[in-house]
Amino acid sequence: MQQNGKVYLVGAGLGDINYLTIKGKQLLTQAEVLVYDALVDNQLVNLVSDRCLKLDVGKRGGKVSTPQAEINRLLVSYCLQGKQVVRLKSGDPFIFGRAVPEIEALQAAGCAWEVIPGISSAIAAPLLAGIPLTEKDLSRCFAVLSGHQPDMLDWEALARIDTLVILMGGRSLAEIVNTLQDYGRCSDEPIAIIKNCSYSEQQIFRGTLTDIVEKTRSIALSPAVIIIGKVVTLADRFKQSPSSHAPLTGKTILITRSAKQSSKFRYLLQQQGANVLEMPALEITPPSSWTDLDRAIANLASFDWLILTSANGVNYFCDRLVTQGKDVRTLAGIKIAVVGKKTAATLQQKNLQPDFIPPDFVADSLVANFPEELTQKKILFPRVETGGREVLVKELTAKGAEVVEVAAYQSGCPQKIDSNIWQALEQKQINIITFASSKTVRNFVQLVKQELNNRDRITLQSILDNVCIASIGPQTSKTCQELFGRVDIEAKEYTLEGLTQAIVNNIM
C-alpha cells in the first residue's frame, strides 16, 4: 500500500540557520523532496538527506524563474506519489510568500498539507538593527508592504501610518520616497535600509527621504528591508552589538568543508565575531559497491574490533547496518575504537560508546596506545573508498592484527567553486581560510585552478596573498606546505574547537 504523501510549507526565516524553527529543521531532515526558493541559504538546503530530491524554483528579480503553475504542479505530483515534500520559503510562508495558490492547488487535488511559520524579515530586520516598530511616543502602528509594484498601493493612506516596513523595495526606492513626499510625508523623515539581515555581513544604510537615494546609488539593495518612520532614530540607542569586542570581529573566514557538514564550525567562529563564508570542498557519497561492507556486516561476530576514523564512516556503517536488517545490538560482542572527537560524538548519537579513543584524538597515536595486544586480533575498518591514509593499516598489520578494509563511503571534489566564494577570493575579501583535512586542501586547489584556467595573470599564489592559512593538524599542515608552501596557523588540539582557539590566539 502506497504511503500517503504530505506537503509542508516551511518558513525558512531570515536565512541564517540559527533562526530556523526546530520543527522546520526536523522536517528538512525527513524530507524526500525539497522545493525551495532563491533566498534560502545553502545551510538549510544541506540539512536534507543525500536521498532527497532538491528542486530550486526560486523567483529572482529580472531573471527567468519557475512559473507558479509549475511549482503547484510539482507539489501536487510528488505528494500524490506518496512523498514527504518540504516547500521551503524564505521568511514566513504567509507574508508575501505566495502560499495561497499552492495551498489551493493542493486542496483541489486532495493533498494533505501543513504550514510551518518562519521568522519574517519584516519583523526581525528592524529588531536586529535596534529599531522598535512600535513605541508609545513615536509609532503607535506600522504597516508591512511589498515594494515590488508600488503603483498598486494606496500611498495616500500609507503616508499617514507612523512606520512603514517595505520588503522587495530596493529597485523601487526612488519611486517610493518621491511618492511618499508627494502625499505629504516630510522630506526629513528618517529611513533605514537593512541589507543581508541576520548575517554577519549585515549592512545598514540610514538617511532621510531626501538623501537616501543618493547615499545608496551605487549599492545593490537586495535582499533588503526598508523602514520609514521616526523610530529609525532609536537605532543609535538600541543597536545590538554582541560581538563588537569579540577577537575575530572584522575578520572574514572561509571554511572549506564537506557539502553535508554541520554548521558547528561556523557557529564557533561566529561566536568569536567572525564573518564566515562556507565553501563545499568535499562531496560524500556511497561507495561504488556495497558488497564488501555487506559481507563484513553478515560476519560481524568474527571480528574483535571495529575501528572508525570519521563521522562519515560512522554514519554510513550504521545506516548500512539498518539496511541489512540489523541494529546496534549486533555490535554487542565487538569493541569499538574511534579516532577524533567528532567521530566519538557521532557514534554516541547512535547510542554506542567507544571502548577506546587514542590520545589527542589522532590516528597516529592509535596503534602506539592500543589497549590490548593486537596479535591475531581481527579488525574491521570501514573507510573512505579511495584516497585515505594507509599508515594506520600498515601499523596494525605490523603488530600482528588482521585488518579487513571495506569501502563505506566515497569522497570527491565538487564540480565547481561557488561563484560568490570565487568573487570573495578574487576581490581579496577573505582574511583566513581553514582546512580540516588534506582532501579539502587538494580539492580547494583543484577548484581554484579550474577557475584560473579562464583568467590571465592570476595565480594561486596571488589569490592567497595576505590570506592566513589555518590547519586542523599535522597531516593537513603537511599538505598545505606541499601545495601552498606554507601554513600560518595549526591547532594544538586537533578539533574544530582547537582550530577556533588557535585562530583566536593568532589574531590576538
C-alpha positions as CSV (number, residue, x, y, z in Angstrom):
1,M,0.0,0.0,0.0
2,Q,1.4,3.4,-1.0
3,Q,2.3,5.8,1.8
4,N,0.2,8.9,2.0
5,G,2.2,12.0,0.9
6,K,2.1,15.4,2.5
7,V,3.4,18.9,1.7
8,Y,4.8,21.1,4.4
9,L,5.1,24.8,3.5
10,V,8.0,25.7,5.8
11,G,9.2,29.2,6.6
12,A,13.0,29.4,6.3
13,G,13.1,32.5,8.4
14,L,15.8,35.1,7.9
15,G,18.1,32.7,6.0
16,D,20.8,32.2,8.7
17,I,20.3,28.6,10.0
18,N,20.3,29.9,13.6
19,Y,16.9,31.4,13.0
20,L,15.2,28.3,11.6
21,T,12.5,26.8,13.8
22,I,13.1,23.5,15.5
23,K,10.1,22.0,13.6
24,G,11.4,23.3,10.3
25,K,14.7,21.7,10.9
26,Q,13.1,18.4,11.8
27,L,11.0,18.4,8.6
28,L,14.0,19.2,6.5
29,T,15.9,16.2,7.8
30,Q,13.0,14.0,7.0
31,A,12.1,15.4,3.5
32,E,12.0,13.2,0.5
33,V,11.5,16.1,-1.9
34,L,12.7,19.7,-1.3
35,V,11.2,22.5,-3.3
36,Y,13.0,25.7,-2.3
37,D,13.2,29.5,-3.0
38,A,16.0,31.7,-4.3
39,L,16.8,33.4,-1.0
40,V,17.0,30.2,1.0
41,D,20.5,29.8,2.5
42,N,22.6,26.7,1.4
43,Q,23.0,25.8,5.0
44,L,19.3,24.9,5.1
45,V,19.3,23.1,1.8
46,N,22.2,21.0,3.1
47,L,20.1,19.7,6.1
48,V,18.2,17.3,3.8
49,S,19.5,13.8,3.3
50,D,21.5,12.6,0.3
51,R,18.5,10.7,-1.0
52,C,16.2,13.8,-1.0
53,L,15.4,15.3,-4.4
54,K,16.2,19.0,-4.4
55,L,14.3,21.4,-6.8
56,D,15.3,25.0,-7.0
57,V,12.3,27.0,-8.1
58,G,13.4,30.4,-6.8
59,K,11.9,33.6,-8.3
60,R,14.7,36.0,-9.0
61,G,14.0,39.6,-10.0
62,G,14.9,40.3,-13.6
63,K,15.8,36.6,-14.4
64,V,13.9,33.6,-15.8
65,S,12.1,31.9,-12.9
66,T,9.8,28.9,-12.4
67,P,6.2,29.8,-13.2
68,Q,3.8,29.5,-10.2
69,A,1.7,27.0,-12.1
70,E,4.7,24.7,-12.5
71,I,5.5,24.9,-8.8
72,N,1.9,24.0,-7.9
73,R,2.1,21.0,-10.3
74,L,5.4,19.8,-8.7
75,L,4.0,19.9,-5.2
76,V,0.8,18.0,-6.2
77,S,2.6,15.5,-8.3
78,Y,5.1,14.4,-5.6
79,C,2.5,14.5,-2.9
80,L,0.3,12.1,-4.9
81,Q,3.4,9.8,-5.3
82,G,3.4,9.4,-1.5
83,K,6.4,11.7,-0.9
84,Q,7.0,13.8,2.1
85,V,7.5,17.2,0.5
86,V,9.0,20.4,2.0
87,R,8.2,23.6,0.2
88,L,10.9,25.8,1.8
89,K,10.0,29.5,1.6
90,S,12.1,32.5,2.7
91,G,10.8,34.3,5.7
92,D,7.2,33.3,6.6
93,P,5.0,31.5,4.1
94,F,2.1,33.8,4.7
95,I,4.0,37.1,4.3
96,F,4.4,37.7,0.6
97,G,5.2,34.0,0.3
98,R,2.7,33.1,-2.5
99,A,1.5,30.3,-0.3
100,V,-2.2,30.7,-1.2
101,P,-2.1,29.5,-4.8
102,E,0.0,26.5,-3.7
103,I,-2.4,25.6,-0.9
104,E,-5.4,26.0,-3.3
105,A,-3.8,23.6,-5.8
106,L,-3.1,21.1,-3.0
107,Q,-6.7,21.3,-1.7
108,A,-8.1,20.8,-5.2
109,A,-6.0,17.7,-5.7
110,G,-6.9,16.3,-2.2
111,C,-3.4,16.5,-0.9
112,A,-2.5,16.8,2.8
113,W,-0.6,20.0,3.7
114,E,0.6,21.9,6.7
115,V,2.1,25.4,7.1
116,I,5.1,25.9,9.4
117,P,5.7,29.5,10.5
118,G,9.0,31.3,9.9
119,I,10.5,34.5,11.3
120,S,9.8,37.3,8.8
121,S,12.5,39.8,8.0
122,A,9.7,42.4,8.2
123,I,9.8,41.9,12.0
124,A,13.3,40.7,12.6
125,A,15.4,43.1,10.5
126,P,14.3,46.2,12.4
127,L,14.8,44.4,15.7
128,L,18.4,43.3,14.8
129,A,19.1,46.9,13.7
130,G,17.8,48.2,17.0
131,I,14.7,49.8,15.6
132,P,11.4,49.1,17.6
133,L,8.5,49.1,15.2
134,T,6.2,50.4,17.9
135,E,7.0,52.9,20.6
136,K,4.4,54.8,22.6
137,D,5.5,58.3,21.5
138,L,6.9,57.7,18.0
139,S,5.0,54.8,16.5
140,R,1.5,53.6,17.5
141,C,1.2,51.4,14.4
142,F,3.1,50.0,11.5
143,A,2.3,48.6,8.1
144,V,4.2,45.9,6.1
145,L,4.1,46.2,2.3
146,S,5.8,45.0,-0.8
147,G,7.7,47.4,-2.9
148,H,7.5,45.1,-5.9
149,Q,4.7,47.0,-7.6
150,P,4.4,50.4,-5.8
151,D,1.9,51.8,-8.3
152,M,-0.7,49.3,-7.0
153,L,-0.6,50.7,-3.4
154,D,-2.7,53.3,-1.7
155,W,0.1,55.8,-0.9
156,E,-2.3,58.4,0.4
157,A,-3.3,56.1,3.2
158,L,0.2,54.7,3.7
159,A,1.7,58.2,4.1
160,R,-0.3,58.7,7.3
161,I,0.9,55.5,9.0
162,D,3.6,56.1,11.6
163,T,6.0,53.4,10.5
164,L,6.3,51.6,7.2
165,V,8.2,48.4,6.6
166,I,8.9,47.6,2.9
167,L,10.1,44.3,1.5
168,M,11.4,43.9,-2.0
169,G,11.6,47.7,-2.4
170,G,15.3,48.2,-3.4
171,R,14.6,48.7,-7.1
172,S,11.7,51.0,-6.4
173,L,13.4,53.1,-3.7
174,A,13.4,56.4,-5.7
175,E,9.7,56.0,-6.7
176,I,8.7,55.1,-3.1
177,V,10.4,58.1,-1.4
178,N,9.2,60.5,-4.0
179,T,5.6,59.3,-3.8
180,L,5.6,59.5,0.0
181,Q,6.7,63.1,-0.2
182,D,4.1,63.8,-2.9
183,Y,1.4,62.6,-0.4
184,G,2.7,64.8,2.5
185,R,5.4,62.8,4.2
186,C,8.1,65.2,5.5
187,S,11.3,65.2,3.4
188,D,13.4,64.9,6.6
189,E,11.6,61.7,7.6
190,P,14.2,59.1,8.8
191,I,14.7,56.0,6.7
192,A,16.9,52.9,7.2
193,I,17.7,50.1,4.8
194,I,18.9,46.8,6.2
195,K,20.7,44.5,3.8
196,N,21.6,40.9,4.5
197,C,19.6,40.8,7.7
198,S,20.8,38.4,10.3
199,Y,24.1,37.6,8.6
200,S,27.5,38.8,9.9
201,E,27.8,40.9,6.7
202,Q,24.6,42.8,7.5
203,Q,24.7,46.4,6.4
204,I,22.5,49.3,7.5
205,F,22.1,52.5,5.4
206,R,20.4,55.5,7.0
207,G,19.3,58.8,5.8
208,T,16.1,60.8,5.0
209,L,13.6,60.7,2.2
210,T,15.6,63.5,0.6
211,D,19.1,61.9,0.6
212,I,18.7,58.1,0.9
213,V,18.6,57.5,-2.9
214,E,21.9,59.4,-3.4
215,K,23.5,57.6,-0.4
216,T,22.7,54.2,-1.9
217,R,23.0,54.9,-5.6
218,S,25.9,52.5,-6.3
219,I,24.7,49.8,-4.0
220,A,22.6,46.7,-4.9
221,L,19.8,46.8,-2.4
222,S,18.8,43.1,-2.4
223,P,17.8,41.5,-0.3
224,A,16.9,44.4,1.9
225,V,14.2,45.7,4.3
226,I,13.3,49.4,4.3
227,I,12.0,51.1,7.4
228,I,10.5,54.6,7.2
229,G,9.5,56.5,10.3
230,K,10.7,58.3,13.4
231,V,11.5,55.1,15.2
232,V,14.6,54.8,12.9
233,T,16.2,57.5,15.1
234,L,16.2,55.0,18.1
235,A,18.7,52.7,16.3
236,D,21.6,54.6,17.9
237,R,20.3,53.8,21.3
238,F,19.2,50.2,20.8
239,K,21.6,48.9,18.2
240,Q,22.7,45.3,19.1
241,S,26.5,44.7,19.0
242,P,27.1,41.5,20.9
243,S,30.3,40.7,19.1
244,S,31.8,44.2,18.8
245,H,34.6,43.3,21.2
246,A,35.0,39.7,20.1
247,P,38.5,38.8,18.9
248,L,37.5,37.9,15.3
249,T,35.3,41.0,14.7
250,G,36.0,42.4,11.2
251,K,37.7,39.1,10.0
252,T,36.2,37.1,7.1
253,I,36.9,33.4,7.4
254,L,36.4,30.9,4.7
255,I,35.6,27.3,5.8
256,T,36.4,24.5,3.4
257,R,34.2,21.6,4.3
258,S,32.0,18.7,3.2
259,A,28.8,19.7,1.4
260,K,26.9,18.0,4.2
261,Q,29.0,19.1,7.2
262,S,27.1,20.6,10.1
263,S,27.3,24.3,10.8
264,K,29.1,23.8,14.1
265,F,32.4,25.3,13.0
266,R,30.6,28.3,11.5
267,Y,28.8,28.8,14.8
268,L,32.1,28.6,16.8
269,L,33.7,31.2,14.6
270,Q,30.7,33.5,14.6
271,Q,30.7,33.4,18.4
272,Q,34.1,35.0,18.2
273,G,32.8,37.7,16.0
274,A,33.9,36.4,12.6
275,N,32.1,36.9,9.3
276,V,32.0,33.3,8.0
277,L,31.7,32.0,4.4
278,E,31.4,28.3,3.6
279,M,32.9,26.5,0.6
280,P,31.9,22.9,0.0
281,A,35.2,21.2,-1.0
282,L,34.2,17.6,-0.4
283,E,31.2,15.6,-1.7
284,I,30.5,12.5,0.4
285,T,28.6,9.7,-1.5
286,P,28.0,6.0,-1.1
287,P,30.8,3.6,-2.3
288,S,30.9,2.2,-5.8
289,S,29.8,-1.1,-4.3
290,W,28.3,-2.3,-1.0
291,T,29.4,-5.9,-1.5
292,D,32.4,-5.9,0.9
293,L,30.7,-3.9,3.6
294,D,27.6,-6.1,3.4
295,R,29.8,-9.3,3.6
296,A,31.5,-7.9,6.7
297,I,28.2,-7.0,8.4
298,A,27.0,-10.5,7.7
299,N,30.0,-11.8,9.6
300,L,30.3,-9.3,12.4
301,A,30.7,-12.0,15.0
302,S,34.1,-12.9,13.6
303,F,35.6,-9.5,14.4
304,D,37.3,-8.5,17.7
305,W,37.4,-4.7,17.0
306,L,35.7,-2.1,14.8
307,I,37.7,1.0,14.0
308,L,36.0,4.1,12.9
309,T,38.1,7.2,11.9
310,S,35.4,9.7,10.7
311,A,31.9,10.8,11.3
312,N,31.1,9.8,7.7
313,G,32.4,6.2,8.5
314,V,30.1,6.0,11.5
315,N,27.0,7.3,9.6
316,Y,27.5,5.1,6.5
317,F,28.3,2.0,8.5
318,C,25.4,2.4,10.9
319,D,23.0,3.2,8.1
320,R,24.1,0.1,6.2
321,L,23.7,-2.0,9.3
322,V,20.0,-1.0,9.4
323,T,19.6,-1.6,5.7
324,Q,20.8,-5.1,6.2
325,G,18.1,-5.7,8.8
326,K,20.3,-5.3,11.9
327,D,20.8,-2.7,14.6
328,V,23.4,-1.6,17.1
329,R,22.8,-4.6,19.3
330,T,24.6,-6.7,16.6
331,L,27.8,-5.0,17.8
332,A,27.4,-6.2,21.4
333,G,30.4,-8.5,21.2
334,I,32.7,-6.2,19.3
335,K,34.9,-3.5,20.8
336,I,35.0,-0.1,19.1
337,A,37.9,2.3,18.7
338,V,37.4,5.7,17.2
339,V,39.7,8.5,16.0
340,G,38.5,12.1,16.6
341,K,36.2,13.9,19.0
342,K,33.6,14.4,16.2
343,T,33.7,10.7,15.4
344,A,33.2,9.8,19.0
345,A,30.3,12.2,19.3
346,T,28.6,10.9,16.1
347,L,29.0,7.3,17.5
348,Q,27.3,8.4,20.8
349,Q,24.4,9.8,18.8
350,K,23.9,6.2,17.6
351,N,23.6,5.1,21.2
352,L,27.1,3.5,21.0
353,Q,30.0,4.2,23.3
354,P,33.6,3.8,22.1
355,D,35.8,1.4,24.0
356,F,39.0,3.3,23.1
357,I,39.8,6.8,21.9
358,P,43.5,7.4,21.3
359,P,45.3,10.4,22.9
360,D,45.0,13.7,21.1
361,F,42.2,12.2,19.0
362,V,44.6,11.3,16.2
363,A,45.2,8.1,14.2
364,D,48.9,8.3,14.6
365,S,48.6,7.5,18.3
366,L,46.0,4.8,18.0
367,V,48.4,1.8,17.5
368,A,51.0,3.0,20.0
369,N,48.4,3.3,22.7
370,F,46.1,0.4,21.8
371,P,44.6,-1.0,25.0
372,E,45.4,-4.7,24.2
373,E,47.8,-6.9,22.3
374,L,47.0,-6.8,18.6
375,T,48.4,-10.2,17.7
376,Q,45.7,-12.4,16.0
377,K,43.1,-9.7,16.5
378,K,40.7,-9.4,13.6
379,I,39.8,-5.8,12.9
380,L,37.0,-4.4,10.7
381,F,37.9,-1.0,9.2
382,P,35.1,0.7,7.3
383,R,36.7,3.7,5.5
384,V,36.7,6.0,2.5
385,E,36.9,4.1,-0.7
386,T,39.9,5.9,-2.2
387,G,42.5,8.5,-1.1
388,G,42.7,7.6,2.6
389,R,46.0,7.3,4.5
390,E,47.5,3.8,4.5
391,V,49.7,4.2,7.6
392,L,47.2,3.0,10.1
393,V,46.5,-0.3,8.3
394,K,50.3,-0.9,7.9
395,E,51.0,-0.3,11.6
396,L,48.1,-2.5,12.8
397,T,49.2,-5.3,10.4
398,A,52.8,-4.9,11.6
399,K,51.6,-5.5,15.2
400,G,50.0,-8.9,14.1
401,A,46.4,-7.8,13.5
402,E,44.3,-9.0,10.6
403,V,42.7,-5.8,9.2
404,V,39.7,-6.1,6.9
405,E,39.3,-2.8,5.0
406,V,35.9,-2.2,3.4
407,A,34.6,0.8,1.5
408,A,31.9,2.6,3.5
409,Y,31.7,5.8,1.5
410,Q,33.4,7.8,-1.2
411,S,34.6,11.4,-1.1
412,G,35.1,13.5,-4.2
413,C,35.6,17.1,-5.3
414,P,32.6,19.3,-6.3
415,Q,32.3,20.2,-9.9
416,K,33.0,23.9,-9.5
417,I,33.5,26.6,-6.9
418,D,30.5,28.7,-5.8
419,S,30.5,32.0,-7.8
420,N,30.1,34.1,-4.6
421,I,33.1,32.4,-3.0
422,W,35.2,32.9,-6.0
423,Q,34.3,36.6,-6.1
424,A,35.3,37.0,-2.5
425,L,38.6,35.3,-3.1
426,E,39.3,37.4,-6.3
427,Q,38.3,40.6,-4.6
428,K,40.6,39.9,-1.5
429,Q,37.6,39.9,0.9
430,I,38.8,36.8,2.8
431,N,41.3,37.1,5.7
432,I,41.6,33.4,6.8
433,I,41.0,30.1,5.0
434,T,40.6,27.0,7.2
435,F,41.3,23.4,6.3
436,A,40.2,20.4,8.4
437,S,41.6,17.6,6.2
438,S,44.2,17.1,3.5
439,K,41.4,16.3,1.0
440,T,39.9,19.7,1.4
441,V,43.3,21.3,0.7
442,R,43.7,19.3,-2.5
443,N,40.2,19.9,-3.7
444,F,40.4,23.6,-2.9
445,V,43.5,23.9,-5.1
446,Q,41.7,21.9,-7.9
447,L,38.7,24.1,-7.8
448,V,40.7,27.4,-7.7
449,K,43.0,26.2,-10.6
450,Q,39.9,25.3,-12.6
451,E,38.7,28.9,-12.3
452,L,42.2,30.3,-13.1
453,N,42.2,28.4,-16.4
454,N,39.9,31.1,-17.7
455,R,41.9,34.1,-16.4
456,D,45.2,35.6,-17.3
457,R,47.8,37.0,-14.9
458,I,46.1,35.5,-11.8
459,T,47.8,32.6,-9.9
460,L,47.0,30.5,-6.9
461,Q,49.8,32.4,-5.0
462,S,48.3,35.8,-5.9
463,I,44.8,34.6,-4.8
464,L,46.3,33.7,-1.4
465,D,48.5,36.7,-0.9
466,N,47.9,38.2,2.6
467,V,45.4,35.3,3.3
468,C,46.1,33.4,6.5
469,I,46.0,29.6,6.1
470,A,44.8,27.7,9.2
471,S,45.1,23.9,9.6
472,I,43.4,21.5,12.0
473,G,46.5,19.3,12.5
474,P,49.9,18.0,11.3
475,Q,48.7,15.9,8.3
476,T,46.6,18.7,7.0
477,S,49.5,21.1,7.6
478,K,51.8,18.8,5.6
479,T,49.5,19.0,2.6
480,C,49.3,22.8,3.0
481,Q,53.1,23.0,2.9
482,E,53.2,20.8,-0.2
483,L,50.6,22.8,-2.2
484,F,50.9,26.4,-0.7
485,G,54.4,26.4,0.5
486,R,53.2,27.5,4.0
487,V,50.8,27.1,6.8
488,D,50.2,30.0,9.2
489,I,48.1,28.5,12.0
490,E,48.0,24.9,13.3
491,A,45.6,23.8,16.0
492,K,47.2,22.3,19.1
493,E,44.1,20.2,19.8
494,Y,43.1,18.7,16.5
495,T,39.4,19.5,16.7
496,L,37.2,22.3,15.5
497,E,37.2,23.9,18.9
498,G,41.0,23.6,18.9
499,L,41.3,25.2,15.4
500,T,38.9,28.0,16.5
501,Q,41.1,28.7,19.6
502,A,44.3,28.6,17.5
503,I,42.8,31.3,15.2
504,V,41.8,33.5,18.1
505,N,45.2,33.1,19.7
506,N,46.9,34.1,16.5
507,I,44.8,37.1,15.9
508,M,45.2,38.4,19.5
